Amino acid sequence: MAITINKKAYHNYEILQTFEAGIVLTGPEVKSIKQGKINLKGSYVQINSQGIPWLINAHVDPYAPAAQVQKEYDPTQSRKILLHKKEINSLIGKLKTRGLSLIPLKVFVKNNIIKLEIGLARGKKKWDKREDIKKRDIDKKIKKALKEKFKTF
């Protein structure tokens, strides 16, 4: 079950490969995310010099009942991402390629655990985005025409 999807990432980037990762959260953050109060717009994943991936700039609203207790809560704090060592080493090698970056794609619940899907992505040029929009419009027109044609039968 998807909690949130980063639609801008699919528009601005060409997704080459996806990874399922865990994320280190506090208790109130888990409750807030399960209520859907997370925003991935403008966030990215960075691997530091020790080889630990971090989710940067993801906004998690404070959980209302815990807000009175947690006065110093930062909603855009960096959060540690949990991946297998083999996956991290693979990503480090691939990120050395010019133009590739790690983007969070969606947050979802799997077996009652909050997971993050991250994607190895390459930025699209403006003309790539225009082509995607044209393809989408053509597909919509085709579906509409087929629907009207079969409606008469």
DSSP file (Angstrom, degrees, kcal/mol; ACC not computed):
  #  RESIDUE AA STRUCTURE BP1 BP2  ACC     N-H-->O    O-->H-N    N-H-->O    O-->H-N    TCO  KAPPA ALPHA  PHI   PSI    X-CA   Y-CA   Z-CA
    1    1 A M              0   0    0      0, 0.0   108,-2.1     0, 0.0     2,-0.3   0.000 360.0 360.0 360.0 117.0    0.0    0.0    0.0
    2    2 A A  E     -A  108   0A   0    106,-0.2   106,-0.3     1,-0.2     3,-0.1  -0.572 360.0-174.2 -77.7 132.5    1.6    3.2   -1.2
    3    3 A I  E    S-     0   0A   0    104,-3.2     2,-0.3     1,-0.4   105,-0.2   0.872  72.7  -4.6 -89.5 -48.1    1.5    6.1    1.3
    4    4 A T  E     -A  107   0A   0    103,-1.6   103,-2.3    33,-0.1     2,-0.4  -0.995  60.0-154.1-147.8 150.1    3.0    8.8   -1.0
    5    5 A I  E     -A  106   0A   0     -2,-0.3     2,-1.4   101,-0.2   101,-0.2  -0.983  19.5-133.5-126.5 135.8    4.4    8.9   -4.5
    6    6 A N    >>  +     0   0    0     99,-3.7     4,-0.9    -2,-0.4     3,-0.6  -0.686  30.1 173.9 -88.2  86.3    6.9   11.4   -5.8
    7    7 A K  H 3> S+     0   0    0     -2,-1.4     4,-1.2     1,-0.2     3,-0.2   0.820  73.8  61.3 -66.9 -31.8    5.2   12.2   -9.1
    8    8 A K  H 3> S+     0   0    0      1,-0.2     4,-2.9     2,-0.2     5,-0.3   0.844  97.6  59.5 -63.1 -33.1    7.7   15.0   -9.9
    9    9 A A  H <> S+     0   0    0     -3,-0.6     4,-1.9     1,-0.2    -1,-0.2   0.902 104.5  48.7 -63.2 -40.5   10.5   12.5   -9.9
   10   10 A Y  H  < S+     0   0    0     -4,-0.9    -1,-0.2    -3,-0.2    -2,-0.2   0.789 115.6  45.5 -69.8 -26.7    8.9   10.5  -12.7
   11   11 A H  H  < S+     0   0    0     -4,-1.2    -2,-0.2     1,-0.1    -1,-0.2   0.882 120.9  35.8 -81.0 -40.6    8.4   13.7  -14.7
   12   12 A N  H  < S+     0   0    0     -4,-2.9   112,-2.7    -5,-0.1     2,-0.3   0.638 117.7  46.7 -90.4 -15.8   11.9   15.1  -14.1
   13   13 A Y  E  <  -B  123   0A   0     -4,-1.9     2,-0.7    -5,-0.3   110,-0.2  -0.923  68.8-131.4-131.7 151.4   14.0   11.9  -14.2
   14   14 A E  E     -B  122   0A   0    108,-3.3   108,-2.1    -2,-0.3     2,-0.6  -0.919  33.1-137.6 -95.7 116.3   14.4    8.8  -16.2
   15   15 A I  E     +B  121   0A   0     -2,-0.7   106,-0.2   106,-0.2     3,-0.1  -0.667  27.8 174.1 -83.2 118.6   14.4    5.9  -13.7
   16   16 A L  E     -     0   0A   0    104,-3.1     2,-0.3    -2,-0.6    -1,-0.2   0.830  65.8  -1.0 -92.2 -37.9   17.0    3.4  -14.5
   17   17 A Q  E     -B  120   0A   0    103,-1.2   103,-3.1     2,-0.0    -1,-0.3  -0.992  63.2-146.2-154.3 146.2   16.8    1.0  -11.5
   18   18 A T  E     -B  119   0A   0     -2,-0.3     2,-0.3   101,-0.2   101,-0.2  -0.887   8.9-166.7-119.8 152.4   14.8    0.9   -8.3
   19   19 A F  E     -B  118   0A   0     99,-2.9    99,-2.5    -2,-0.3     2,-0.5  -0.986  17.4-136.0-134.5 143.3   15.7   -0.3   -4.8
   20   20 A E  E     +B  117   0A   0     -2,-0.3     2,-0.3    97,-0.2    97,-0.2  -0.888  34.7 174.9 -98.9 127.2   13.6   -1.1   -1.8
   21   21 A A  E     -B  116   0A   0     95,-2.9    95,-3.2    -2,-0.5    62,-0.2  -0.929  28.5-125.8-134.0 154.3   15.0    0.3    1.4
   22   22 A G  E     -BC 115  82A   0     60,-2.1    60,-2.3    -2,-0.3     2,-0.4  -0.477  24.1-146.0 -86.9 168.6   14.2    0.6    5.1
   23   23 A I  E     - C   0  81A   0     91,-0.6     2,-0.6    58,-0.2    58,-0.2  -0.999  12.6-125.3-141.3 136.7   14.2    3.9    6.8
   24   24 A V        +     0   0    0     56,-2.7     2,-0.3    -2,-0.4    56,-0.2  -0.727  43.1 164.2 -86.1 119.6   15.2    4.8   10.4
   25   25 A L        -     0   0    0     -2,-0.6     2,-0.2    54,-0.1    -2,-0.0  -0.895  35.7-118.6-132.5 159.1   12.3    6.7   12.1
   26   26 A T     >  -     0   0    0     -2,-0.3     4,-1.9     1,-0.1     5,-0.1  -0.507  40.7-101.0 -87.8 167.7   11.2    7.7   15.6
   27   27 A G  H  > S+     0   0    0      1,-0.2     4,-1.9     2,-0.2     5,-0.2   0.924 121.5  47.1 -57.4 -50.4    7.8    6.5   16.9
   28   28 A P  H  > S+     0   0    0      0, 0.0     4,-2.2     0, 0.0    -1,-0.2   0.849 109.8  55.1 -62.9 -32.1    5.9    9.8   16.3
   29   29 A E  H  > S+     0   0    0      2,-0.2     4,-2.7     1,-0.2    -2,-0.2   0.897 105.7  52.3 -65.9 -39.3    7.4    9.9   12.8
   30   30 A V  H  X S+     0   0    0     -4,-1.9     4,-2.4     2,-0.2    -1,-0.2   0.930 111.0  46.6 -61.3 -46.0    6.0    6.4   12.0
   31   31 A K  H  X S+     0   0    0     -4,-1.9     4,-0.9     1,-0.2    -1,-0.2   0.898 113.3  49.3 -64.6 -39.7    2.5    7.4   13.2
   32   32 A S  H  <>S+     0   0    0     -4,-2.2     5,-2.2     1,-0.2     3,-0.4   0.911 111.7  48.1 -65.5 -42.8    2.7   10.7   11.2
   33   33 A I  H ><5S+     0   0    0     -4,-2.7     3,-2.1     1,-0.2    -2,-0.2   0.894 106.6  56.3 -66.1 -40.1    3.8    8.8    8.0
   34   34 A K  H 3<5S+     0   0    0     -4,-2.4    -1,-0.2     1,-0.3    -2,-0.2   0.747 103.9  55.1 -64.9 -21.5    1.1    6.2    8.4
   35   35 A Q  T 3<5S-     0   0    0     -4,-0.9    -1,-0.3    -3,-0.4    -2,-0.2   0.467 124.1-109.3 -85.1  -2.9   -1.4    9.1    8.4
   36   36 A G  T < 5S+     0   0    0     -3,-2.1     2,-1.1    -4,-0.1    -3,-0.2   0.649  73.6 139.6  88.5  16.6    0.1   10.2    5.0
   37   37 A K      < +     0   0    0     -5,-2.2    24,-2.0    24,-0.1     2,-0.4  -0.405  36.7 105.1 -96.1  59.1    1.9   13.3    6.3
   38   38 A I  E     -H   60   0B   0     -2,-1.1     2,-0.4    22,-0.2    22,-0.2  -0.994  47.9-163.9-135.3 142.9    5.1   13.0    4.4
   39   39 A N  E     -H   59   0B   0     20,-2.6    20,-2.2    -2,-0.4   -33,-0.1  -0.989  10.0-177.2-130.8 122.9    6.3   14.9    1.3
   40   40 A L    >   +     0   0    0     -2,-0.4     3,-2.2    18,-0.2     2,-0.1   0.416  41.1 128.7 -97.0  -0.7    9.1   13.7   -0.9
   41   41 A K  T 3  S+     0   0    0      1,-0.3    18,-0.1    18,-0.1     3,-0.1  -0.374  82.5   6.4 -62.1 126.2    9.1   16.8   -3.2
   42   42 A G  T 3  S+     0   0    0      1,-0.3    -1,-0.3    -2,-0.1     2,-0.2   0.495 101.8 126.8  81.9   4.2   12.7   18.1   -3.5
   43   43 A S    <   +     0   0    0     -3,-2.2    -1,-0.3    61,-0.1     2,-0.3  -0.551  32.2 176.7 -94.0 161.5   14.2   15.3   -1.5
   44   44 A Y  E     -D   56   0A   0     12,-1.7    12,-3.0    -2,-0.2     2,-0.4  -0.943  28.4-112.0-152.7 169.6   17.1   13.1   -2.5
   45   45 A V  E     -DE  55 102A   0     57,-2.2    57,-0.6    -2,-0.3     2,-0.4  -0.931  29.2-173.9-113.5 133.9   19.4   10.3   -1.3
   46   46 A Q  E     -D   54   0A   0      8,-2.4     8,-2.8    -2,-0.4     2,-0.6  -0.984  17.2-145.0-128.8 138.1   23.1   10.9   -0.5
   47   47 A I  E     -D   53   0A   0     -2,-0.4    -2,-0.0     6,-0.2     8,-0.0  -0.908  24.1-145.4-102.7 120.8   25.7    8.4    0.4
   48   48 A N    >   -     0   0    0      4,-2.2     3,-1.7    -2,-0.6    -1,-0.0  -0.075  32.8 -88.4 -79.6-177.0   28.2    9.9    2.8
   49   49 A S  T 3  S+     0   0    0      1,-0.3    -1,-0.1     2,-0.1    -2,-0.0   0.729 126.0  57.0 -67.9 -22.4   32.0    9.1    3.1
   50   50 A Q  T 3  S-     0   0    0      2,-0.1    -1,-0.3     0, 0.0    -2,-0.0   0.464 120.5-106.9 -85.1  -1.1   31.4    6.2    5.5
   51   51 A G  S <  S+     0   0    0     -3,-1.7    -2,-0.1     1,-0.3    41,-0.1   0.751  74.8 137.8  83.7  25.4   29.1    4.5    2.9
   52   52 A I        -     0   0    0     30,-0.0    -4,-2.2    36,-0.0    -1,-0.3  -0.917  48.0-136.7-106.6 122.1   25.8    5.2    4.8
   53   53 A P  E     -D   47   0A   0      0, 0.0    28,-2.6     0, 0.0     2,-0.4  -0.567  21.5-167.4 -78.7 140.7   22.9    6.4    2.7
   54   54 A W  E     -DF  46  80A   0     -8,-2.8    -8,-2.4    -2,-0.2     2,-0.7  -0.976  21.7-132.9-128.5 140.4   20.8    9.3    4.0
   55   55 A L  E     -DF  45  79A   0     24,-3.5    24,-2.0    -2,-0.4     2,-0.4  -0.847  32.5-160.7 -90.0 117.1   17.4   10.7    2.9
   56   56 A I  E     -D   44   0A   0    -12,-3.0   -12,-1.7    -2,-0.7    21,-0.1  -0.836  58.2  -0.1-107.3 136.3   17.8   14.5    2.7
   57   57 A N  S    S+     0   0    0     19,-0.7     2,-0.4    -2,-0.4    -1,-0.2   0.654  76.9 148.1  69.9  20.9   15.1   17.1    2.8
   58   58 A A        -     0   0    0     19,-0.3     2,-0.6    -3,-0.2    -1,-0.2  -0.754  42.9-135.0 -84.2 132.8   12.0   14.9    3.1
   59   59 A H  E     +H   39   0B   0    -20,-2.2   -20,-2.6    -2,-0.4     2,-0.5  -0.801  24.6 179.3 -97.5 118.4    9.3   16.6    5.1
   60   60 A V  E     -H   38   0B   0     15,-2.0   -22,-0.2    -2,-0.6    17,-0.1  -0.970  26.6-132.1-116.5 115.4    7.5   14.6    7.8
   61   61 A D        -     0   0    0    -24,-2.0   -24,-0.1    -2,-0.5     2,-0.1  -0.321  31.9 -99.9 -62.8 146.0    4.9   16.6    9.6
   62   62 A P        -     0   0    0      0, 0.0     2,-0.4     0, 0.0    -1,-0.1  -0.411  37.1-108.6 -66.3 144.1    5.1   16.3   13.4
   63   63 A Y    >>  -     0   0    0      1,-0.1     4,-1.0    -2,-0.1     3,-0.7  -0.629  28.8-133.2 -74.5 124.8    2.6   13.9   15.0
   64   64 A A  H >> S+     0   0    0     -2,-0.4     3,-0.9     1,-0.3     4,-0.6   0.862  99.4  47.2 -55.2 -49.7    0.0   16.1   16.7
   65   65 A P  H 34 S+     0   0    0      0, 0.0     3,-0.4     0, 0.0     4,-0.3   0.827 117.3  44.5 -64.2 -27.8   -0.2   14.3   20.1
   66   66 A A  H <> S+     0   0    0     -3,-0.7     4,-2.9     1,-0.2     3,-0.4   0.550  91.3  85.4 -90.0  -7.0    3.6   14.1   20.4
   67   67 A A  H << S+     0   0    0     -4,-1.0    -1,-0.2    -3,-0.9     6,-0.1   0.823  85.7  55.4 -65.3 -30.9    4.1   17.7   19.3
   68   68 A Q  T  < S+     0   0    0     -4,-0.6    -1,-0.2    -3,-0.4     3,-0.2   0.847 114.9  38.7 -70.0 -31.9    3.6   19.0   22.8
   69   69 A V  T  4 S+     0   0    0     -3,-0.4     2,-1.3    -4,-0.3    -2,-0.2   0.891 112.0  58.1 -83.2 -42.9    6.4   16.7   24.1
   70   70 A Q    ><  +     0   0    0     -4,-2.9     3,-0.6     1,-0.2    -1,-0.2  -0.704  59.3 159.1 -91.1  88.0    8.7   17.1   21.1
   71   71 A K  T 3  S+     0   0    0     -2,-1.3    -1,-0.2     1,-0.2    -2,-0.1   0.839  70.6  51.4 -78.4 -33.2    9.3   20.9   21.1
   72   72 A E  T 3  S+     0   0    0     -3,-0.2     2,-0.4     2,-0.1    -1,-0.2  -0.130  76.0 145.5 -99.0  36.1   12.6   20.7   19.1
   73   73 A Y    <   -     0   0    0     -3,-0.6    -3,-0.0    -6,-0.1    -6,-0.0  -0.612  35.3-157.0 -81.3 129.7   11.4   18.6   16.2
   74   74 A D    >   -     0   0    0     -2,-0.4     3,-1.4     1,-0.1   -14,-0.1  -0.925   1.1-161.2-105.2 111.7   12.9   19.3   12.7
   75   75 A P  T 3  S+     0   0    0      0, 0.0   -15,-2.0     0, 0.0    -1,-0.1   0.736  88.8  46.5 -67.5 -22.1   10.5   18.1   10.0
   76   76 A T  T 3  S+     0   0    0    -17,-0.2   -19,-0.7   -19,-0.1   -18,-0.1   0.093  80.8 139.8-107.3  23.7   13.2   18.1    7.3
   77   77 A Q    <   -     0   0    0     -3,-1.4   -19,-0.3   -17,-0.1     2,-0.2  -0.233  61.8 -95.9 -63.9 156.2   16.0   16.4    9.2
   78   78 A S        -     0   0    0    -22,-0.1     2,-0.4   -21,-0.1   -22,-0.2  -0.518  40.3-157.0 -73.7 139.9   18.2   13.8    7.5
   79   79 A R  E     -F   55   0A   0    -24,-2.0   -24,-3.5    -2,-0.2     2,-0.2  -0.966  16.8-116.8-124.5 136.9   17.1   10.2    8.0
   80   80 A K  E     -F   54   0A   0     -2,-0.4   -56,-2.7   -56,-0.2     2,-0.4  -0.454  24.9-146.5 -73.1 139.1   19.2    7.1    7.7
   81   81 A I  E     -C   23   0A   0    -28,-2.6     2,-0.6   -58,-0.2   -58,-0.2  -0.882   7.4-138.7-108.5 139.1   18.3    4.6    5.0
   82   82 A L  E     +C   22   0A   0    -60,-2.3   -60,-2.1    -2,-0.4     2,-0.3  -0.873  35.5 151.2-104.4 115.8   18.8    0.9    5.4
   83   83 A L        -     0   0    0     -2,-0.6     2,-0.1   -62,-0.2   -62,-0.1  -0.914  49.6 -92.0-133.8 161.1   20.2   -1.1    2.5
   84   84 A H     >  -     0   0    0     -2,-0.3     4,-2.3     1,-0.1     3,-0.2  -0.452  36.6-118.5 -70.6 149.4   22.3   -4.2    2.1
   85   85 A K  H  > S+     0   0    0      1,-0.2     4,-2.6     2,-0.2     5,-0.2   0.869 115.0  54.9 -57.6 -39.1   26.1   -3.6    1.9
   86   86 A K  H  > S+     0   0    0      1,-0.2     4,-2.0     2,-0.2    -1,-0.2   0.901 108.9  47.8 -62.5 -41.2   26.2   -5.2   -1.6
   87   87 A E  H  > S+     0   0    0     -3,-0.2     4,-2.6     2,-0.2    -2,-0.2   0.899 111.1  50.8 -66.1 -41.0   23.5   -2.7   -2.8
   88   88 A I  H  X S+     0   0    0     -4,-2.3     4,-2.6     2,-0.2    -2,-0.2   0.930 110.9  48.0 -62.9 -45.4   25.3    0.3   -1.3
   89   89 A N  H  X S+     0   0    0     -4,-2.6     4,-1.9     1,-0.2    -1,-0.2   0.891 111.8  50.6 -63.5 -38.5   28.6   -0.7   -2.9
   90   90 A S  H  X S+     0   0    0     -4,-2.0     4,-2.1    -5,-0.2    -1,-0.2   0.922 111.6  47.9 -62.9 -44.3   26.8   -1.1   -6.3
   91   91 A L  H  X S+     0   0    0     -4,-2.6     4,-2.6     2,-0.2    -2,-0.2   0.888 107.7  54.6 -65.3 -39.7   25.2    2.3   -5.9
   92   92 A I  H  X S+     0   0    0     -4,-2.6     4,-0.7     1,-0.2    -1,-0.2   0.921 110.6  47.0 -60.1 -43.0   28.5    4.0   -5.0
   93   93 A G  H >< S+     0   0    0     -4,-1.9     3,-0.6     1,-0.2     4,-0.3   0.901 114.7  45.8 -64.5 -41.1   30.0    2.6   -8.2
   94   94 A K  H >< S+     0   0    0     -4,-2.1     3,-1.3     1,-0.2    -2,-0.2   0.824 105.1  60.7 -73.3 -31.0   27.0    3.7  -10.3
   95   95 A L  H 3< S+     0   0    0     -4,-2.6     5,-0.2     1,-0.3    -1,-0.2   0.668  89.5  71.0 -72.5 -14.7   26.9    7.2   -8.8
   96   96 A K  T << S+     0   0    0     -4,-0.7    -1,-0.3    -3,-0.6     2,-0.2   0.713  78.3  97.1 -71.7 -18.5   30.4    7.9  -10.0
   97   97 A T  S X  S-     0   0    0     -3,-1.3     3,-1.4    -4,-0.3     2,-0.1  -0.532  91.2-105.8 -69.0 134.7   28.9    8.0  -13.5
   98   98 A R  T 3  S+     0   0    0     -2,-0.2    -1,-0.1     1,-0.2     3,-0.1  -0.393  98.7  19.7 -66.9 134.1   28.2   11.6  -14.5
   99   99 A G  T 3  S+     0   0    0      1,-0.3    24,-0.8    -4,-0.1     2,-0.3   0.418  92.3 118.1  92.4  -0.7   24.6   12.6  -14.4
  100  100 A L  E <   + G   0 122A   0     -3,-1.4    -1,-0.3    -5,-0.2     2,-0.3  -0.781  33.4 166.9-100.8 144.8   23.2    9.9  -12.2
  101  101 A S  E     - G   0 121A   0     20,-2.3    20,-3.2    -2,-0.3     2,-0.5  -0.952  35.9-110.8-147.0 166.6   21.5   10.5   -8.8
  102  102 A L  E     -EG  45 120A   0    -57,-0.6   -57,-2.2    -2,-0.3    18,-0.2  -0.901  35.1-178.3-105.1 126.0   19.4    8.7   -6.2
  103  103 A I  E     - G   0 119A   0     16,-2.4    16,-2.9    -2,-0.5     2,-0.4  -0.975  29.0-122.2-125.7 133.4   15.8    9.9   -5.9
  104  104 A P  E     - G   0 118A   0      0, 0.0    14,-0.3     0, 0.0   -95,-0.1  -0.635  29.6-179.5 -73.0 129.2   13.1    8.7   -3.4
  105  105 A L  E     -     0   0A   0     12,-3.6   -99,-3.7    -2,-0.4     2,-0.3   0.861  54.8 -13.5 -99.0 -46.5   10.2    7.5   -5.5
  106  106 A K  E     -AG   5 117A   0     11,-1.3    11,-3.1  -101,-0.2     2,-0.4  -0.996  47.5-136.2-156.8 158.7    7.6    6.4   -3.0
  107  107 A V  E     +AG   4 116A   0   -103,-2.3  -104,-3.2    -2,-0.3  -103,-1.6  -0.970  36.6 162.2-115.3 131.9    6.9    5.5    0.6
  108  108 A F  E     -AG   2 115A   0      7,-2.1     7,-3.4    -2,-0.4     2,-0.5  -0.931  37.4-112.4-146.1 167.4    4.8    2.4    1.3
  109  109 A V  E     + G   0 114A   0   -108,-2.1     2,-0.4    -2,-0.3     5,-0.2  -0.907  29.3 177.5-107.0 129.1    4.0   -0.1    4.0
  110  110 A K  E >  S- G   0 113A   0      3,-2.8     3,-1.2    -2,-0.5    -2,-0.0  -0.977  75.3 -14.5-133.6 119.5    5.1   -3.7    3.6
  111  111 A N  T 3  S-     0   0    0     -2,-0.4    -1,-0.1     1,-0.3     3,-0.1   0.884 127.7 -56.8  53.9  41.9    4.3   -6.2    6.4
  112  112 A N  T 3  S+     0   0    0      1,-0.2     2,-0.4     0, 0.0    -1,-0.3   0.674 116.7 114.5  65.3  20.5    3.5   -3.3    8.7
  113  113 A I  E <  S- G   0 110A   0     -3,-1.2    -3,-2.8   -91,-0.0     2,-0.5  -0.966  70.3-120.4-120.0 137.5    6.9   -1.8    8.2
  114  114 A I  E     - G   0 109A   0     -2,-0.4   -91,-0.6    -5,-0.2     2,-0.3  -0.656  36.9-175.6 -80.3 125.3    7.5    1.6    6.4
  115  115 A K  E     -BG  22 108A   0     -7,-3.4    -7,-2.1    -2,-0.5     2,-0.4  -0.805  16.8-144.4-119.4 160.2    9.7    1.2    3.3
  116  116 A L  E     -BG  21 107A   0    -95,-3.2   -95,-2.9    -2,-0.3     2,-0.6  -0.991   6.4-149.0-126.3 130.2   11.1    3.6    0.9
  117  117 A E  E     -BG  20 106A   0    -11,-3.1   -12,-3.6    -2,-0.4   -11,-1.3  -0.891  20.5-172.7 -99.1 120.4   11.6    2.9   -2.8
  118  118 A I  E     -BG  19 104A   0    -99,-2.5   -99,-2.9    -2,-0.6     2,-0.4  -0.838   6.6-151.4-112.3 152.3   14.6    4.8   -4.2
  119  119 A G  E     -BG  18 103A   0    -16,-2.9   -16,-2.4    -2,-0.3     2,-0.7  -0.964  17.7-131.6-127.6 138.7   15.5    5.0   -7.9
  120  120 A L  E     -BG  17 102A   0   -103,-3.1  -104,-3.1    -2,-0.4  -103,-1.2  -0.794  48.3-177.4 -81.2 118.3   18.8    5.5   -9.7
  121  121 A A  E     -BG  15 101A   0    -20,-3.2   -20,-2.3    -2,-0.7     2,-0.4  -0.864  33.0-152.1-131.2 153.8   17.9    8.2  -12.0
  122  122 A R  E     -BG  14 100A   0   -108,-2.1  -108,-3.3    -2,-0.3   -22,-0.2  -0.986  37.2-110.1-120.3 133.0   19.2   10.4  -14.9
  123  123 A G  E     -B   13   0A   0    -24,-0.8     2,-0.3    -2,-0.4  -110,-0.3  -0.318  29.9-129.1 -64.5 141.2   17.7   13.9  -15.4
  124  124 A K        -     0   0    0   -112,-2.7     2,-0.1     1,-0.1    -1,-0.1  -0.631  15.8-126.4 -88.8 148.9   15.5   14.5  -18.4
  125  125 A K     >  -     0   0    0     -2,-0.3     4,-1.7     1,-0.1     3,-0.3  -0.430  32.4-101.7 -82.7 167.6   16.1   17.3  -20.8
  126  126 A K  H  > S+     0   0    0      1,-0.2     4,-1.8     2,-0.2     5,-0.1   0.880 122.9  51.6 -60.6 -39.5   13.3   19.7  -21.6
  127  127 A W  H  > S+     0   0    0      1,-0.2     4,-2.1     2,-0.2    -1,-0.2   0.818 105.0  56.9 -70.2 -29.2   12.5   18.0  -25.0
  128  128 A D  H  > S+     0   0    0     -3,-0.3     4,-2.1     2,-0.2    -1,-0.2   0.913 106.9  49.4 -63.2 -41.9   12.4   14.6  -23.3
  129  129 A K  H  X S+     0   0    0     -4,-1.7     4,-2.1     1,-0.2    -2,-0.2   0.897 109.3  51.7 -64.5 -39.9    9.6   15.9  -21.0
  130  130 A R  H  X S+     0   0    0     -4,-1.8     4,-2.3     1,-0.2    -1,-0.2   0.903 107.9  51.9 -63.8 -40.4    7.7   17.3  -24.0
  131  131 A E  H  X S+     0   0    0     -4,-2.1     4,-2.6     1,-0.2    -1,-0.2   0.910 108.6  51.1 -61.5 -42.2    7.9   13.9  -25.7
  132  132 A D  H  X S+     0   0    0     -4,-2.1     4,-2.3     1,-0.2    -1,-0.2   0.904 109.8  49.6 -61.7 -41.3    6.5   12.2  -22.7
  133  133 A I  H  X S+     0   0    0     -4,-2.1     4,-2.3     2,-0.2    -1,-0.2   0.908 111.0  49.6 -65.0 -41.4    3.6   14.7  -22.5
  134  134 A K  H  X S+     0   0    0     -4,-2.3     4,-2.5     2,-0.2    -2,-0.2   0.927 111.1  49.2 -62.7 -45.0    2.9   14.1  -26.2
  135  135 A K  H  X S+     0   0    0     -4,-2.6     4,-2.6     1,-0.2    -2,-0.2   0.912 110.8  50.6 -60.0 -42.9    2.9   10.3  -25.8
  136  136 A R  H  X S+     0   0    0     -4,-2.3     4,-2.2     1,-0.2    -1,-0.2   0.911 111.0  48.4 -62.4 -43.2    0.5   10.6  -22.8
  137  137 A D  H  X S+     0   0    0     -4,-2.3     4,-2.2     2,-0.2    -2,-0.2   0.909 111.6  49.4 -63.9 -42.4   -1.9   12.8  -24.8
  138  138 A I  H  X S+     0   0    0     -4,-2.5     4,-2.4     1,-0.2    -2,-0.2   0.916 110.5  50.7 -62.9 -43.3   -1.9   10.4  -27.7
  139  139 A D  H  X S+     0   0    0     -4,-2.6     4,-2.5     1,-0.2    -1,-0.2   0.900 109.7  50.8 -61.1 -40.7   -2.5    7.5  -25.4
  140  140 A K  H  X S+     0   0    0     -4,-2.2     4,-2.4     1,-0.2    -1,-0.2   0.918 110.7  48.5 -62.5 -43.1   -5.5    9.3  -23.8
  141  141 A K  H  X S+     0   0    0     -4,-2.2     4,-2.5     2,-0.2    -2,-0.2   0.898 111.5  49.7 -64.8 -40.6   -7.0   10.1  -27.3
  142  142 A I  H  X S+     0   0    0     -4,-2.4     4,-2.6     2,-0.2     5,-0.2   0.930 112.0  47.7 -63.7 -45.8   -6.6    6.5  -28.4
  143  143 A K  H  X S+     0   0    0     -4,-2.5     4,-2.3     1,-0.2    -2,-0.2   0.906 112.6  49.3 -61.9 -41.8   -8.3    5.2  -25.2
  144  144 A K  H  X S+     0   0    0     -4,-2.4     4,-2.3     2,-0.2    -1,-0.2   0.915 111.7  48.6 -64.1 -43.1  -11.1    7.7  -25.6
  145  145 A A  H  X S+     0   0    0     -4,-2.5     4,-2.3     1,-0.2    -2,-0.2   0.912 112.9  47.5 -64.2 -42.7  -11.6    6.7  -29.2
  146  146 A L  H  X S+     0   0    0     -4,-2.6     4,-2.4     2,-0.2    -1,-0.2   0.894 110.9  52.0 -64.2 -39.6  -11.7    3.0  -28.4
  147  147 A K  H  X S+     0   0    0     -4,-2.3     4,-1.0    -5,-0.2    -2,-0.2   0.913 112.2  45.1 -63.8 -43.1  -14.1    3.6  -25.5
  148  148 A E  H  X S+     0   0    0     -4,-2.3     4,-0.8     2,-0.2    -1,-0.2   0.876 112.3  52.3 -68.4 -37.0  -16.5    5.5  -27.8
  149  149 A K  H >< S+     0   0    0     -4,-2.3     3,-0.6     1,-0.2     4,-0.3   0.924 114.1  41.2 -65.3 -44.6  -16.2    2.9  -30.6
  150  150 A F  H 3< S+     0   0    0     -4,-2.4     3,-0.4     1,-0.2    -1,-0.2   0.629 102.1  71.2 -80.5 -13.0  -17.0   -0.1  -28.3
  151  151 A K  H 3< S+     0   0    0     -4,-1.0    -1,-0.2     1,-0.2    -2,-0.2   0.820  91.9  58.6 -69.8 -29.7  -19.7    1.9  -26.5
  152  152 A T    <<        0   0    0     -4,-0.8    -1,-0.2    -3,-0.6    -2,-0.2   0.733 360.0 360.0 -72.8 -21.8  -21.9    1.7  -29.5
  153  153 A F              0   0    0     -3,-0.4    -1,-0.2    -4,-0.3    -2,-0.1   0.475 360.0 360.0 -78.9 360.0  -21.9   -2.1  -29.6
